[in-house]
């Protein structure tokens, strides 16, 4: 299902918010999710998905080459608290020890080039 989701995400105007609207379908498995997504948006067709499968495969292959873990939202390794957020990313890309995702943690998020305002 990961290949399919990555291929669909290549379609213009379809991103994490779209997938989060259909999170229940994604959690049900590939066949149910695919049918639900196709019914919800005319841009999602077998032809459009197939056109973007090469893109999806390239991402998967490059991540494997670099040792990057791809963790889709339906994966048990996906952090449960993150999954509960309304704007959660559908796919996480993680480099390093992904077991740390299960630990309690604190993050400081900011910009590298902050303004004076």
N, C-alpha and C positions, 0 to 999 in steps of 0.2 A: 504494500500500500504506500510505502514511502516514495517509491518512484512516481506513483500516480499523483500524490499530493504535491511533490516538487514540480511535476509537469504542469499541473493545474495552476500552481502559484506563478508560473511564467506568463499566464494569460493576463492581459492588461486589465487592471482594476480589481484583481483578485489577490487578496493578501490574508494576513492573519485574522483580521476582523471578520472576513467572510467565513473562514473556517471555524472561528469561535462561535458564530451563529449556528453552526451545524456540529458542534462538539459532540452531542449525543450520538449522531450518526457515525462520526469518526470512531467513537468508542465501541461501536457495534461490529466493526469489521469492514473489510474492503468492499465486498459486494453491496452491502446495505449502504455504506457511505457513498460509494460511487453512484448508485441509483438516486440517492437523496440529493447529492450535489448536482447531478445532471438535471433533475426535475426543478431545482431551484434557480438555475441560471442557464440561459440559452447558449452562452459561450462555452459551456462545458460539454463537449461532444467527444466521441471516440476519436474522431479525426484530429481535433485540436489537442487532445491528450497525446496521441501518437506522434504528432509533430514536435512535441516538447519532451518526449522520452529521452532522446539523445542528450538534451540539456540536463535532465535529471540524472542520467547515468554518469555524465561528466562530473557533476557535483559529488555524487557518491564515490566515484573512483578517486577523485582528487582528495577527498577527505580521508579515504582509506590510505592513500599514499602518504599523507601528512600525519597520520595517526590521530585524526580528529574524529571524535565520537559524534554520531548523529543520533539525537534522542527525540523522537516524535512524541507528541503529547499523549498518545495512547500507550506509550512504553512505561513499564513499571519503574524504570530509572528516572523518569521525569519527576521533578520535585512537586509533591502534592500541593504545597502552598502556592506555588507559581501557577499550577493548573487551575486553581480556584479564581485567579484574577480574570477579570472580564477582557483584558487586552493582552493575555498571555501569548507568547510566540508559539506557533504550532510546532515548530521544530527548533531544538536547541543544538548548537554546535559547540562541543566542549573539547578542549585540549588538556590533557593531564589526568589527574586522578578523579574520575567521576564519582567515586564513592563519597567524596566530600560534599556532593550535592545533597546527601541525606543528613548532614550535620547541621545543627543550628549555626547560623552565621549572620554577620553584619556586613553590609555593603555601603560604601560611600560612593555616590554617583555624582559626577560633575563633568564639566567640560575641560578640555586641555587648554583652551584659549578663552578664558572668561573675560567678560566685558566689565567695565567699571560701574555699570548701572546696577 
